Amino acid sequence: MKIIKEYQNSQLVFDNTMSKSSKIEIDINSEIIQIDYNAIIDTQFSGGNMGQEFETLKTFLKLGMHSKSPCGGFLNFYFITAKKSSGFILFSGVNEVSNSHYIVTVHKILKK
Protein backbone atom coordinates (compact mmCIF):
# COMPACT_ATOMS: atom_id res chain seq x y z
CA MET A 1 0.00 0.00 0.00
CA LYS A 2 1.19 3.50 -0.82
CA ILE A 3 -0.23 7.03 -0.40
CA ILE A 4 -0.31 8.61 -3.84
CA LYS A 5 -2.34 11.78 -3.23
CA GLU A 6 -3.13 13.92 -0.17
CA TYR A 7 -5.74 16.65 0.04
CA GLN A 8 -6.26 19.59 2.41
CA ASN A 9 -9.42 19.58 4.57
CA SER A 10 -11.37 21.84 2.21
CA GLN A 11 -9.99 20.65 -1.12
CA LEU A 12 -12.17 17.65 -2.07
CA VAL A 13 -15.46 18.03 -0.18
CA PHE A 14 -19.05 16.99 -0.93
CA ASP A 15 -22.15 18.34 0.83
CA ASN A 16 -25.23 16.26 0.02
CA THR A 17 -27.61 19.22 0.52
CA MET A 18 -26.08 21.12 -2.37
CA SER A 19 -27.43 20.62 -5.88
CA LYS A 20 -24.15 19.27 -7.27
CA SER A 21 -23.83 15.74 -8.63
CA SER A 22 -22.68 13.11 -6.15
CA LYS A 23 -20.33 11.63 -8.77
CA ILE A 24 -17.11 13.27 -9.88
CA GLU A 25 -14.13 12.16 -11.93
CA ILE A 26 -10.56 12.93 -10.93
CA ASP A 27 -7.24 12.29 -12.64
CA ILE A 28 -4.74 10.26 -10.62
CA ASN A 29 -1.43 9.72 -12.42
CA SER A 30 -3.09 9.89 -15.86
CA GLU A 31 -5.87 7.54 -14.79
CA ILE A 32 -9.44 8.75 -14.42
CA ILE A 33 -11.32 7.42 -11.41
CA GLN A 34 -14.93 8.11 -10.48
CA ILE A 35 -15.86 8.99 -6.91
CA ASP A 36 -19.48 8.39 -5.89
CA TYR A 37 -20.00 10.31 -2.67
CA ASN A 38 -23.45 8.80 -2.05
CA ALA A 39 -21.88 5.32 -2.09
CA ILE A 40 -19.39 6.50 0.54
CA ILE A 41 -22.24 7.91 2.66
CA ASP A 42 -24.10 4.60 2.34
CA THR A 43 -21.12 2.78 3.92
CA GLN A 44 -20.55 5.23 6.78
CA PHE A 45 -21.61 2.86 9.58
CA SER A 46 -19.34 0.06 8.37
CA GLY A 47 -16.33 2.33 7.81
CA GLY A 48 -16.38 1.85 4.05
CA ASN A 49 -16.30 -1.21 1.84
CA MET A 50 -12.91 -2.63 2.87
CA GLY A 51 -14.22 -5.18 5.39
CA GLN A 52 -11.40 -6.95 7.26
CA GLU A 53 -8.78 -4.57 5.83
CA PHE A 54 -10.22 -1.65 7.87
CA GLU A 55 -7.89 -2.28 10.84
CA THR A 56 -4.88 -2.82 8.55
CA LEU A 57 -5.52 0.55 6.92
CA LYS A 58 -5.87 2.28 10.29
CA THR A 59 -2.53 0.79 11.35
CA PHE A 60 -0.88 1.79 8.05
CA LEU A 61 -2.06 5.41 8.51
CA LYS A 62 -1.09 5.36 12.22
CA LEU A 63 -4.66 5.97 13.42
CA GLY A 64 -5.68 4.91 16.91
CA MET A 65 -8.53 2.69 18.02
CA HIS A 66 -10.96 5.59 18.54
CA SER A 67 -9.57 7.99 15.93
CA LYS A 68 -11.65 10.31 13.83
CA SER A 69 -10.61 11.56 10.40
CA PRO A 70 -8.68 14.86 10.14
CA CYS A 71 -11.97 16.70 9.41
CA GLY A 72 -13.55 15.26 12.56
CA GLY A 73 -15.79 12.81 10.72
CA PHE A 74 -16.05 9.06 10.99
CA LEU A 75 -13.28 7.12 9.23
CA ASN A 76 -14.17 5.67 5.86
CA PHE A 77 -11.99 3.56 3.55
CA TYR A 78 -13.64 3.06 0.16
CA PHE A 79 -12.18 0.89 -2.59
CA ILE A 80 -12.58 2.04 -6.19
CA THR A 81 -11.59 -0.12 -9.13
CA ALA A 82 -9.80 1.44 -12.04
CA LYS A 83 -9.27 0.27 -15.59
CA LYS A 84 -5.48 0.37 -15.71
CA SER A 85 -4.61 -0.68 -12.16
CA SER A 86 -5.63 -2.91 -9.29
CA GLY A 87 -7.57 -0.04 -7.73
CA PHE A 88 -7.46 2.83 -5.29
CA ILE A 89 -8.58 3.31 -1.71
CA LEU A 90 -10.15 6.62 -0.69
CA PHE A 91 -9.53 7.65 2.91
CA SER A 92 -12.27 10.07 3.85
CA GLY A 93 -14.24 11.44 6.76
CA VAL A 94 -18.03 11.36 6.86
CA ASN A 95 -19.75 13.98 9.04
CA GLU A 96 -23.48 13.82 9.72
CA VAL A 97 -24.16 17.51 10.32
CA SER A 98 -27.86 16.90 11.01
CA ASN A 99 -30.44 14.27 10.05
CA SER A 100 -29.59 13.11 6.52
CA HIS A 101 -27.21 16.06 5.95
CA TYR A 102 -23.72 14.69 5.28
CA ILE A 103 -20.40 16.25 4.44
CA VAL A 104 -17.74 13.93 3.00
CA THR A 105 -14.11 15.06 2.93
CA VAL A 106 -11.53 13.02 0.99
CA HIS A 107 -8.15 13.19 2.75
CA LYS A 108 -5.93 10.69 0.92
CA ILE A 109 -5.90 8.33 -2.01
CA LEU A 110 -3.92 5.13 -1.61
CA LYS A 111 -2.76 2.65 -4.21
CA LYS A 112 -3.65 -0.90 -3.30
Residue pairs with C-beta under 8 A, 6 or more apart in sequence:
1 57
1 60
1 89
1 110
1 111
1 112
2 110
2 111
3 108
3 109
3 110
3 111
4 28
4 29
4 88
4 109
4 110
4 111
5 28
5 108
5 109
6 107
6 108
7 105
7 106
7 107
7 108
9 70
9 71
9 105
9 107
10 105
11 106
12 26
12 105
12 106
13 103
13 104
13 105
13 106
14 20
14 22
14 24
14 37
14 103
14 104
15 101
15 102
15 103
16 22
16 37
16 38
16 41
16 100
16 101
16 102
16 103
16 104
17 101
22 36
22 37
22 38
23 34
23 35
23 36
23 37
23 38
24 34
24 35
24 37
25 32
25 33
25 34
25 35
26 32
26 33
26 35
28 82
28 88
28 109
31 82
31 83
31 84
31 85
33 80
33 82
33 88
34 80
35 80
35 90
35 106
37 104
39 78
40 48
40 76
40 78
40 90
40 92
40 94
40 104
41 94
41 102
41 104
43 49
43 76
43 78
44 74
44 76
44 94
44 96
44 102
47 54
47 74
47 75
47 76
47 77
48 54
48 75
48 76
48 77
48 78
48 79
48 90
49 77
49 78
49 79
50 57
50 77
50 78
50 79
50 89
53 77
54 75
54 77
57 77
57 89
57 91
57 110
58 64
58 67
58 75
60 110
61 91
61 108
63 75
67 75
68 74
68 75
68 93
69 75
69 76
69 91
69 92
69 93
69 94
69 105
69 107
70 93
70 105
70 107
71 93
71 95
71 103
71 105
71 107
72 93
72 95
73 92
73 93
73 94
73 95
73 103
73 104
73 105
74 93
74 94
74 95
75 91
75 93
76 90
76 91
76 92
76 93
76 94
76 104
77 89
77 90
77 91
78 89
78 90
78 92
79 87
79 88
79 89
79 90
79 112
80 87
80 88
80 89
80 90
81 87
82 88
85 111
86 111
86 112
87 112
88 109
88 110
88 111
88 112
89 109
89 110
89 111
89 112
90 106
90 108
90 109
91 106
91 107
91 108
91 109
91 110
92 104
92 105
92 106
92 107
93 104
93 105
93 107
94 102
94 103
94 104
95 102
95 103
95 104
95 105
96 102
97 103
